[in-house]
Structures are given as C-alpha cells and as structure tokens.
C-alpha cells in the first residue's frame, strides 16, 4: 500500500525516479533540482533526505552556525542535519495523514533549499586551484 501511494505521487509529480525496493525510492530529476533525493517509507513515517555536501575540516563552526540560521529562518519543510561527516537535508511526514499536497510541498521545499542555499554553503568548502 505504501508503495502505491508514494509511487503514485512521484508519477503525478512527473519526477524521474528509481524504485530501489524495500520501500525506498531515489529521485534523479535535475529538471526539478531533486537529484539524489531518497524517499523511504518506514512505518509510520515517510523520510525524505538528500546529501547536501561533506562537512569541510575548516570553518566548521561558521558553517554549522549558518546551517542553524538557515533552519531557523529559511527552511520551509525539514531541516539541515549532520550525519557522520555529511550535511543532509531531511524531512519526515506521517504516512497515514500525508496527502499529495504534503508530499509535493516537502519536495518543493527541499528543491528550493538546495538551489538557494548550496551557493551559500559551498563557500565553506575548500577552494580548488
């Protein structure tokens, strides 16, 4: 049942995705700025997450402060989080009450955050020569 509801929403949104099995899908849709976004269903939650970047060794305090500021002021759905040495953007929805509009709003918020925030966050990455 979860599979059909989530896949129906992915299809209705006209997103390019792959079904990885075990109630896991990966969205690979550059046109919607949703490349590498993972959707997982683990009763009772739908978890939507994407790797933003690896945390650099330098300027970590400044970067983490910026992430907290963005969480407080500019992330519509979900939040930035640190997982091991990776910065991720994650949102959770309750499966039973999630409708198409909730799912779409979450994905649109993630897309917006990625496109607007990555240029800001990438300033903390080491400069390549």
DSSP file (Angstrom, degrees, kcal/mol; ACC not computed):
  #  RESIDUE AA STRUCTURE BP1 BP2  ACC     N-H-->O    O-->H-N    N-H-->O    O-->H-N    TCO  KAPPA ALPHA  PHI   PSI    X-CA   Y-CA   Z-CA
    1    1 A X     >        0   0    0      0, 0.0     4,-2.0     0, 0.0     5,-0.2   0.000 360.0 360.0 360.0 -44.1    0.0    0.0    0.0
    2    2 A X  H  >  +     0   0    0      1,-0.2     4,-2.7     2,-0.2     5,-0.4   0.912 360.0  55.8 -60.8 -41.5    2.8    2.5    0.9
    3    3 A X  H  > S+     0   0    0      1,-0.2     4,-2.5     2,-0.2     5,-0.3   0.922 108.5  45.7 -58.4 -46.0    4.5    1.7   -2.4
    4    4 A X  H  > S+     0   0    0      2,-0.2     4,-2.2     1,-0.2    -1,-0.2   0.896 113.9  48.1 -69.0 -38.9    1.4    2.5   -4.5
    5    5 A X  H  X S+     0   0    0     -4,-2.0     4,-2.0     2,-0.2    -2,-0.2   0.953 117.1  40.7 -66.2 -50.0    0.7    5.8   -2.6
    6    6 A X  H  X S+     0   0    0     -4,-2.7     4,-2.5     2,-0.2    -2,-0.2   0.929 117.3  48.0 -66.8 -45.3    4.3    7.1   -2.8
    7    7 A X  H  X S+     0   0    0     -4,-2.5     4,-2.6    -5,-0.4     5,-0.2   0.890 109.1  54.6 -63.4 -37.6    4.9    5.9   -6.3
    8    8 A X  H  X S+     0   0    0     -4,-2.2     4,-2.9    -5,-0.3    -1,-0.2   0.916 109.8  47.1 -60.4 -42.9    1.5    7.4   -7.4
    9    9 A X  H  X S+     0   0    0     -4,-2.0     4,-2.0     2,-0.2    -2,-0.2   0.913 111.2  50.8 -65.8 -42.0    2.7   10.8   -6.0
   10   10 A X  H  <>S+     0   0    0     -4,-2.5     5,-2.1     2,-0.2    -2,-0.2   0.908 114.0  45.1 -61.2 -41.5    6.1   10.5   -7.7
   11   11 A X  H ><5S+     0   0    0     -4,-2.6     3,-1.7     1,-0.2    -2,-0.2   0.926 110.9  52.4 -67.7 -45.2    4.4    9.8  -11.0
   12   12 A X  H 3<5S+     0   0    0     -4,-2.9    -1,-0.2     1,-0.3    -2,-0.2   0.829 108.3  51.7 -61.1 -31.6    1.8   12.5  -10.6
   13   13 A X  T 3<5S-     0   0    0     -4,-2.0    -1,-0.3    -5,-0.2    -2,-0.2   0.495 110.5-127.6 -81.4  -3.5    4.6   15.0   -9.9
   14   14 A X  T < 5 +     0   0    0     -3,-1.7     2,-0.3     1,-0.2    -3,-0.2   0.893  51.9 160.3  57.8  43.9    6.3   13.8  -13.2
   15   15 A X      < -     0   0    0     -5,-2.1     2,-0.6    16,-0.0    -1,-0.2  -0.715  44.2-123.5 -96.8 146.6    9.6   13.1  -11.4
   16   16 A X        +     0   0    0     -2,-0.3    12,-2.4     2,-0.0     2,-0.3  -0.792  50.7 150.4 -85.6 124.6   12.3   10.8  -12.7
   17   17 A X  E     -A   27   0A   0     -2,-0.6     2,-0.4    10,-0.3    10,-0.2  -0.952  39.1-134.2-150.4 165.4   12.9    8.2  -10.0
   18   18 A X  E     -A   26   0A   0      8,-2.2     8,-2.3    -2,-0.3     2,-0.7  -0.983  18.8-132.6-124.6 139.8   14.1    4.6   -9.4
   19   19 A X  E     -A   25   0A   0     -2,-0.4     6,-0.2     6,-0.2     3,-0.1  -0.834  19.9-175.5 -89.2 113.9   12.4    2.1   -7.1
   20   20 A X  E     -     0   0A   0      4,-2.5     5,-0.2    -2,-0.7    -1,-0.1   0.451  40.6-119.5 -89.3  -0.9   15.2    0.5   -5.1
   21   21 A X  E >  S+A   24   0A   0      3,-0.7     3,-0.8     1,-0.0    -1,-0.3  -0.110  88.6  74.1  84.1 171.1   12.9   -2.0   -3.4
   22   22 A X  T 3  S-     0   0    0      1,-0.2    19,-0.2    -3,-0.1     3,-0.1   0.835 129.9 -60.5  53.4  37.1   12.2   -2.3    0.3
   23   23 A X  T 3  S+     0   0    0      1,-0.2    18,-2.5    17,-0.1     2,-0.4   0.865 107.2 126.8  60.4  39.6   10.1    0.9    0.2
   24   24 A X  E <   +AB  21  40A   0     -3,-0.8    -4,-2.5    16,-0.2    -3,-0.7  -0.997  32.6 177.8-129.4 131.3   13.0    3.1   -0.9
   25   25 A X  E     -AB  19  39A   0     14,-2.8    14,-3.1    -2,-0.4     2,-0.5  -0.958  15.5-151.4-128.3 148.4   13.0    5.3   -4.0
   26   26 A X  E     -AB  18  38A   0     -8,-2.3    -8,-2.2    -2,-0.3     2,-0.5  -0.986  11.5-144.9-122.1 126.0   15.6    7.7   -5.3
   27   27 A X  E     +AB  17  37A   0     10,-3.7     9,-1.7    -2,-0.5    10,-1.3  -0.765  17.5 179.0 -89.0 127.3   14.6   10.7   -7.3
   28   28 A X  E     + B   0  35A   0    -12,-2.4     2,-0.5    -2,-0.5     7,-0.3  -0.679  29.4 135.7-126.6  75.2   17.1   11.6  -10.0
   29   29 A X  E > > + B   0  34A   0      5,-1.6     5,-2.6    -2,-0.3     3,-0.9  -0.808  24.5 174.0-133.2  89.7   15.5   14.6  -11.6
   30   30 A X  G > 5S+     0   0    0     -2,-0.5     3,-1.7     1,-0.2    -1,-0.1   0.818  79.4  67.0 -65.5 -31.0   17.8   17.5  -12.4
   31   31 A X  G 3 5S+     0   0    0      1,-0.3    -1,-0.2     2,-0.1   -16,-0.0   0.812 109.7  36.9 -60.8 -29.1   14.9   19.4  -14.1
   32   32 A X  G < 5S-     0   0    0     -3,-0.9    -1,-0.3     2,-0.0    -2,-0.2   0.221 115.3-114.3-104.8  12.8   13.2   19.8  -10.7
   33   33 A X  T < 5S+     0   0    0     -3,-1.7    -3,-0.2     1,-0.1    81,-0.1   0.879  82.8 121.4  54.8  41.1   16.5   20.3   -8.8
   34   34 A X  E > < +B   29   0A   0     -5,-2.6    -5,-1.6    80,-0.1     3,-0.6  -0.476  29.3 154.4-129.7  60.3   15.9   17.0   -7.0
   35   35 A X  E 3  S+B   28   0A   0     -7,-0.3    -7,-0.2     1,-0.2    -8,-0.0  -0.804  71.0   4.2 -95.3 124.6   18.9   14.9   -7.9
   36   36 A X  E 3  S+     0   0A   0     -9,-1.7     2,-0.5    -2,-0.6    15,-0.4   0.672  84.3 154.1  80.7  17.6   19.8   12.1   -5.4
   37   37 A X  E <   -B   27   0A   0    -10,-1.3   -10,-3.7    -3,-0.6     2,-0.4  -0.697  31.1-151.1 -82.7 125.2   16.8   12.7   -3.1
   38   38 A X  E     -BC  26  49A   0     11,-3.2    11,-2.5    -2,-0.5     2,-0.5  -0.826   8.9-164.8-101.3 132.5   15.9    9.5   -1.3
   39   39 A X  E     -BC  25  48A   0    -14,-3.1   -14,-2.8    -2,-0.4     2,-0.4  -0.978  13.3-179.3-115.5 124.0   12.3    8.7   -0.2
   40   40 A X  E     -BC  24  47A   0      7,-2.9     7,-3.1    -2,-0.5     2,-0.6  -0.973  18.6-152.1-126.7 137.7   11.9    6.0    2.4
   41   41 A X  E     + C   0  46A   0    -18,-2.5     2,-0.4    -2,-0.4     5,-0.2  -0.946  23.5 162.2-108.4 118.6    8.8    4.6    4.0
   42   42 A X  E >   - C   0  45A   0      3,-2.9     3,-2.8    -2,-0.6    53,-0.1  -0.873  55.7 -76.8-135.6 101.0    9.3    3.1    7.4
   43   43 A X  T 3  S+     0   0    0     -2,-0.4     3,-0.1     1,-0.4    51,-0.1  -0.033 117.4  12.3 -42.0 123.1    6.0    2.8    9.2
   44   44 A X  T 3  S+     0   0    0     49,-0.1    51,-2.6     0, 0.0    52,-0.4  -0.934 123.4  59.6-102.4  13.8    4.7    5.2   10.4
   45   45 A X  E <   -CD  42  94A   0     -3,-2.8    -3,-2.9    49,-0.2     2,-0.5  -0.727  54.4-150.1-112.3 151.6    7.0    7.7    8.6
   46   46 A X  E     -CD  41  93A   0     47,-2.9    47,-2.4    -2,-0.3     2,-0.5  -0.986  25.3-160.2-107.8 121.5    8.0    8.8    5.1
   47   47 A X  E     -CD  40  92A   0     -7,-3.1    -7,-2.9    -2,-0.5     2,-0.5  -0.907   8.2-170.0-108.6 128.1   11.5   10.1    5.3
   48   48 A X  E     +CD  39  91A   0     43,-3.0    43,-2.7    -2,-0.5     2,-0.3  -0.978  20.2 159.4-117.6 125.5   12.8   12.4    2.5
   49   49 A X  E     -CD  38  90A   0    -11,-2.5   -11,-3.2    -2,-0.5     2,-0.3  -0.987  19.7-174.4-149.1 153.9   16.5   13.1    2.6
   50   50 A X  E     - D   0  89A   0     39,-1.8    39,-2.3    -2,-0.3     2,-0.5  -0.993  31.2-115.9-149.0 142.1   19.4   14.3    0.4
   51   51 A X  E     - D   0  88A   0    -15,-0.4    37,-0.2    -2,-0.3     3,-0.1  -0.678  28.4-178.7 -74.9 124.6   23.1   14.6    0.8
   52   52 A X  E     -     0   0A   0     35,-2.9     2,-0.3    -2,-0.5    36,-0.2   0.893  57.3 -50.1 -89.4 -51.3   24.0   18.3    0.5
   53   53 A X  E     - D   0  87A   0     34,-1.4    34,-3.3     3,-0.0    -1,-0.4  -0.968  56.7 -85.0-173.5 166.6   27.7   18.1    0.9
   54   54 A X  E     - D   0  86A   0     -2,-0.3     2,-0.3    32,-0.2    32,-0.3  -0.680  51.4-108.9 -82.3 141.0   30.5   16.7    3.0
   55   55 A X        -     0   0    0     30,-3.2     5,-0.1    -2,-0.3    -1,-0.1  -0.555  36.0-127.7 -71.4 127.9   31.4   18.9    6.0
   56   56 A X        -     0   0    0     -2,-0.3    -1,-0.1     2,-0.1    69,-0.1  -0.288   9.1-125.0 -72.7 162.2   34.8   20.5    5.5
   57   57 A X  S    S+     0   0    0      2,-0.1     3,-0.4     3,-0.0     2,-0.2   0.849  92.3  57.7 -74.2 -35.3   37.6   20.3    8.0
   58   58 A X  S    S+     0   0    0      1,-0.2    -2,-0.1    66,-0.2    68,-0.0  -0.630 107.1  16.7 -98.7 156.3   38.0   24.1    8.3
   59   59 A X  S  > S+     0   0    0     -2,-0.2     4,-2.4     1,-0.1    -1,-0.2   0.751  74.9 144.8  60.3  28.2   35.4   26.7    9.2
   60   60 A X  H  >  +     0   0    0     -3,-0.4     4,-3.3     1,-0.2     5,-0.3   0.914  66.8  52.2 -64.5 -43.5   33.1   24.1   10.7
   61   61 A X  H  > S+     0   0    0      1,-0.2     4,-2.2     2,-0.2    -1,-0.2   0.926 112.2  46.2 -60.1 -44.2   31.8   26.3   13.5
   62   62 A X  H  > S+     0   0    0      2,-0.2     4,-2.2     1,-0.2    -1,-0.2   0.911 114.7  47.8 -64.4 -42.2   30.9   29.0   11.0
   63   63 A X  H  X S+     0   0    0     -4,-2.4     4,-2.4     2,-0.2    -2,-0.2   0.933 112.3  47.7 -64.3 -46.5   29.3   26.5    8.6
   64   64 A X  H  X S+     0   0    0     -4,-3.3     4,-2.1     1,-0.2    -1,-0.2   0.867 110.9  52.4 -65.6 -35.0   27.3   24.8   11.4
   65   65 A X  H  X S+     0   0    0     -4,-2.2     4,-2.3    -5,-0.3    -1,-0.2   0.927 109.3  49.7 -62.5 -44.7   26.1   28.2   12.7
   66   66 A X  H  X S+     0   0    0     -4,-2.2     4,-2.6     1,-0.2    -2,-0.2   0.899 108.9  52.5 -61.5 -41.6   25.0   29.1    9.1
   67   67 A X  H  X S+     0   0    0     -4,-2.4     4,-2.5     1,-0.2    13,-0.3   0.913 109.8  48.3 -61.4 -42.7   23.1   25.8    8.9
   68   68 A X  H  X S+     0   0    0     -4,-2.1     4,-2.0     2,-0.2    -1,-0.2   0.892 111.1  51.0 -65.0 -38.6   21.3   26.5   12.2
   69   69 A X  H  X S+     0   0    0     -4,-2.3     4,-1.9     2,-0.2     5,-0.3   0.918 110.9  48.1 -63.7 -42.9   20.4   30.0   11.0
   70   70 A X  H  X>S+     0   0    0     -4,-2.6     4,-2.8     1,-0.2     5,-1.3   0.902 109.6  53.3 -64.6 -40.4   19.0   28.6    7.8
   71   71 A X  H  <5S+     0   0    0     -4,-2.5     4,-0.3     1,-0.2    -1,-0.2   0.905 113.5  43.8 -57.4 -41.5   17.0   26.1    9.7
   72   72 A X  H  <5S+     0   0    0     -4,-2.0    -1,-0.2    -5,-0.2    -2,-0.2   0.805 131.0  16.9 -76.2 -29.9   15.5   28.8   11.8
   73   73 A X  H  <5S+     0   0    0     -4,-1.9    -3,-0.2    -5,-0.1    -2,-0.2   0.679 129.6  25.5-119.5 -20.7   14.7   31.3    9.1
   74   74 A X  T  <5S+     0   0    0     -4,-2.8     2,-0.7    -5,-0.3    -3,-0.2   0.473  84.5  95.1-136.4  -2.4   14.7   29.8    5.6
   75   75 A X      < -     0   0    0     -5,-1.3     3,-0.1    -4,-0.3    35,-0.1  -0.865  46.5-171.6 -97.8 117.6   13.9   26.1    5.5
   76   76 A X  S    S+     0   0    0     -2,-0.7     2,-0.4     1,-0.2    -1,-0.2   0.933  72.6  15.4 -76.0 -47.7   10.2   25.7    4.9
   77   77 A X  S    S-     0   0    0     29,-0.2    -1,-0.2    28,-0.1     2,-0.0  -0.976 119.1  -4.0-126.0 140.8   10.0   21.9    5.5
   78   78 A X  S    S-     0   0    0     -2,-0.4     2,-0.3    14,-0.1    13,-0.3  -0.306  74.0-106.9  80.7-162.5   12.5   19.7    7.2
   79   79 A X  E     -E   90   0A   0     11,-2.2    11,-2.6    -2,-0.0     2,-0.3  -0.987  20.5 -98.5-163.1 157.3   16.0   20.8    8.4
   80   80 A X  E     +E   89   0A   0     -2,-0.3     2,-0.3   -13,-0.3     9,-0.2  -0.624  46.6 178.6 -77.6 146.1   19.7   20.5    7.8
   81   81 A X  E     -E   88   0A   0      7,-2.6     7,-2.7    -2,-0.3     2,-0.5  -0.957  28.6-122.7-145.7 162.4   21.4   17.8    9.9
   82   82 A X  E     -E   87   0A   0     -2,-0.3     2,-0.5     5,-0.2     5,-0.2  -0.947  23.8-179.1-110.8 125.8   24.8   16.4   10.4
   83   83 A X  E >   -E   86   0A   0      3,-3.0     3,-2.5    -2,-0.5     2,-0.4  -0.952  67.7 -50.6-127.8 110.3   25.2   12.6    9.8
   84   84 A X  T 3  S-     0   0    0     -2,-0.5    -2,-0.0     1,-0.3     0, 0.0  -0.517 123.3 -26.4  56.9-115.4   28.8   11.4   10.4
   85   85 A X  T 3  S+     0   0    0     -2,-0.4   -30,-3.2    -3,-0.1     2,-0.4   0.136 120.4  99.6-111.1  19.1   30.7   13.9    8.3
   86   86 A X  E <   -DE  54  83A   0     -3,-2.5    -3,-3.0   -32,-0.3     2,-0.6  -0.854  63.7-141.6-110.2 141.1   27.8   14.6    5.8
   87   87 A X  E     +DE  53  82A   0    -34,-3.3   -35,-2.9    -2,-0.4   -34,-1.4  -0.891  31.3 180.0 -96.3 123.9   25.4   17.5    5.8
   88   88 A X  E     -DE  51  81A   0     -7,-2.7    -7,-2.6    -2,-0.6     2,-0.5  -0.832  28.3-138.0-121.8 160.4   22.0   16.3    4.8
   89   89 A X  E     +DE  50  80A   0    -39,-2.3   -39,-1.8    -2,-0.3     2,-0.4  -0.988  34.1 178.4-114.8 127.0   18.6   17.9    4.3
   90   90 A X  E     +DE  49  79A   0    -11,-2.6   -11,-2.2    -2,-0.5     2,-0.3  -0.974  16.3 177.4-137.7 143.4   15.8   15.8    5.8
   91   91 A X  E     -D   48   0A   0    -43,-2.7   -43,-3.0    -2,-0.4     2,-0.4  -0.985  12.0-155.3-139.5 150.1   12.1   16.0    6.2
   92   92 A X  E     -D   47   0A   0     -2,-0.3     2,-0.4   -45,-0.2   -45,-0.2  -0.976   7.2-172.5-127.6 143.3    9.6   13.5    7.7
   93   93 A X  E     -D   46   0A   0    -47,-2.4   -47,-2.9    -2,-0.4     2,-0.6  -0.972  31.6-114.0-129.6 145.9    5.9   13.1    7.0
   94   94 A X  E >>  -D   45   0A   0     -2,-0.4     4,-1.4   -49,-0.2     3,-0.6  -0.724  25.8-146.0 -81.1 120.3    3.4   10.9    8.8
   95   95 A X  G >4 S+     0   0    0    -51,-2.6     3,-0.5    -2,-0.6    -1,-0.2   0.893  91.5  53.6 -55.9 -47.9    2.4    8.3    6.2
   96   96 A X  G 34 S+     0   0    0    -52,-0.4    -1,-0.2     1,-0.3   -51,-0.1   0.816 119.7  32.7 -63.2 -31.4   -1.3    7.9    7.3
   97   97 A X  G <4 S+     0   0    0     -3,-0.6     2,-0.3     2,-0.1    -1,-0.3   0.508  91.9 113.3-102.4  -5.6   -2.0   11.6    7.2
   98   98 A X    <<  -     0   0    0     -4,-1.4     2,-0.2    -3,-0.5    -5,-0.0  -0.493  43.3-178.9 -70.0 127.6    0.3   12.5    4.3
   99   99 A X     >  -     0   0    0     -2,-0.3     4,-2.3     1,-0.0     5,-0.2  -0.648  45.3 -89.0-115.4-179.3   -1.6   13.6    1.2
  100  100 A X  H  > S+     0   0    0      1,-0.2     4,-2.8    -2,-0.2     5,-0.2   0.892 125.7  52.4 -56.3 -43.8   -0.4   14.6   -2.3
  101  101 A X  H  > S+     0   0    0      1,-0.2     4,-2.5     2,-0.2    -1,-0.2   0.881 109.2  49.4 -64.4 -39.0   -0.1   18.3   -1.3
  102  102 A X  H  > S+     0   0    0      2,-0.2     4,-2.2     1,-0.2    -1,-0.2   0.937 113.4  46.4 -62.7 -47.1    2.1   17.5    1.8
  103  103 A X  H  X S+     0   0    0     -4,-2.3     4,-2.2     1,-0.2    -2,-0.2   0.927 114.8  46.6 -62.3 -46.9    4.4   15.3   -0.3
  104  104 A X  H  X S+     0   0    0     -4,-2.8     4,-2.8    -5,-0.2     5,-0.2   0.918 111.0  51.9 -62.6 -44.7    4.7   17.9   -3.0
  105  105 A X  H  X S+     0   0    0     -4,-2.5     4,-2.3    -5,-0.2    -1,-0.2   0.890 109.2  50.5 -61.3 -40.0    5.3   20.7   -0.6
  106  106 A X  H  X S+     0   0    0     -4,-2.2     4,-2.1     2,-0.2    -1,-0.2   0.940 113.2  44.5 -63.5 -47.5    8.1   18.8    1.1
  107  107 A X  H  X S+     0   0    0     -4,-2.2     4,-2.5     1,-0.2    -2,-0.2   0.893 113.3  50.7 -65.7 -39.4    9.8   18.0   -2.2
  108  108 A X  H  X S+     0   0    0     -4,-2.8     4,-2.6     2,-0.2    -1,-0.2   0.892 109.7  50.8 -65.2 -38.4    9.4   21.6   -3.4
  109  109 A X  H  X S+     0   0    0     -4,-2.3     4,-2.5    -5,-0.2    -2,-0.2   0.894 111.0  48.3 -65.9 -39.4   10.9   22.9   -0.2
  110  110 A X  H  X S+     0   0    0     -4,-2.1     4,-2.6     2,-0.2    -2,-0.2   0.924 112.1  49.2 -65.8 -44.0   13.9   20.6   -0.5
  111  111 A X  H  X S+     0   0    0     -4,-2.5     4,-2.3     2,-0.2     5,-0.2   0.925 112.8  47.6 -59.7 -45.3   14.4   21.7   -4.1
  112  112 A X  H  X S+     0   0    0     -4,-2.6     4,-2.6     1,-0.2     5,-0.3   0.918 112.1  49.1 -63.1 -44.8   14.1   25.4   -3.1
  113  113 A X  H  X S+     0   0    0     -4,-2.5     4,-2.9     1,-0.2     5,-0.5   0.920 111.4  49.8 -62.1 -43.8   16.6   25.0   -0.2
  114  114 A X  H  X S+     0   0    0     -4,-2.6     4,-1.5     1,-0.2     5,-0.2   0.928 115.1  42.5 -62.0 -45.0   19.1   23.1   -2.4
  115  115 A X  H  < S+     0   0    0     -4,-2.3     4,-0.4    -5,-0.2    -1,-0.2   0.874 123.3  36.8 -72.9 -35.8   19.0   25.7   -5.2
  116  116 A X  H  < S+     0   0    0     -4,-2.6     4,-0.4    -5,-0.2    -2,-0.2   0.851 123.9  37.6 -84.2 -34.8   19.1   28.7   -2.9
  117  117 A X  H >X S+     0   0    0     -4,-2.9     4,-3.0    -5,-0.3     3,-0.5   0.783  97.0  73.8 -93.1 -28.0   21.4   27.5   -0.1
  118  118 A X  H 3X S+     0   0    0     -4,-1.5     4,-3.0    -5,-0.5     5,-0.2   0.905  95.3  53.2 -58.5 -42.4   24.0   25.5   -1.9
  119  119 A X  H 34 S+     0   0    0     -4,-0.4     4,-0.4    -5,-0.2    -1,-0.3   0.884 114.1  44.2 -58.3 -34.8   25.8   28.6   -3.3
  120  120 A X  H X4 S+     0   0    0     -3,-0.5     3,-0.9    -4,-0.4     4,-0.2   0.938 117.2  43.9 -71.3 -48.3   25.9   30.0    0.2
  121  121 A X  H >< S+     0   0    0     -4,-3.0     3,-1.9     1,-0.2     4,-0.2   0.833 103.6  64.2 -69.3 -33.0   27.1   26.7    1.8
  122  122 A X  G >< S+     0   0    0     -4,-3.0     3,-1.4    -5,-0.3    -1,-0.2   0.699  85.4  75.3 -66.9 -17.2   29.6   25.9   -0.9
  123  123 A X  G <  S+     0   0    0     -3,-0.9    -1,-0.3    -4,-0.4    -2,-0.2   0.740  90.7  57.9 -63.2 -21.4   31.5   29.0    0.2
  124  124 A X  G <  S+     0   0    0     -3,-1.9    -1,-0.3    -4,-0.2    -2,-0.2   0.554  86.8  98.2 -86.4  -8.6   32.7   27.0    3.2
  125  125 A X  S <  S-     0   0    0     -3,-1.4     3,-0.1    -4,-0.2   -70,-0.1  -0.464  90.8 -90.4 -76.4 151.8   34.2   24.2    1.0
  126  126 A X        -     0   0    0     -2,-0.1     2,-0.3     1,-0.1    -1,-0.1  -0.348  45.9-112.0 -61.0 140.8   38.0   24.3    0.4
  127  127 A X        -     0   0    0     -4,-0.1     2,-0.3    -3,-0.1    -1,-0.1  -0.574  27.2-138.8 -75.5 133.4   38.9   26.3   -2.7
  128  128 A X              0   0    0     -2,-0.3    -1,-0.0     1,-0.1    -3,-0.0  -0.730 360.0 360.0 -93.1 144.9   40.2   24.2   -5.5
  129  129 A X              0   0    0     -2,-0.3    -1,-0.1     0, 0.0    -2,-0.0   0.445 360.0 360.0 -95.5 360.0   43.1   25.6   -7.5
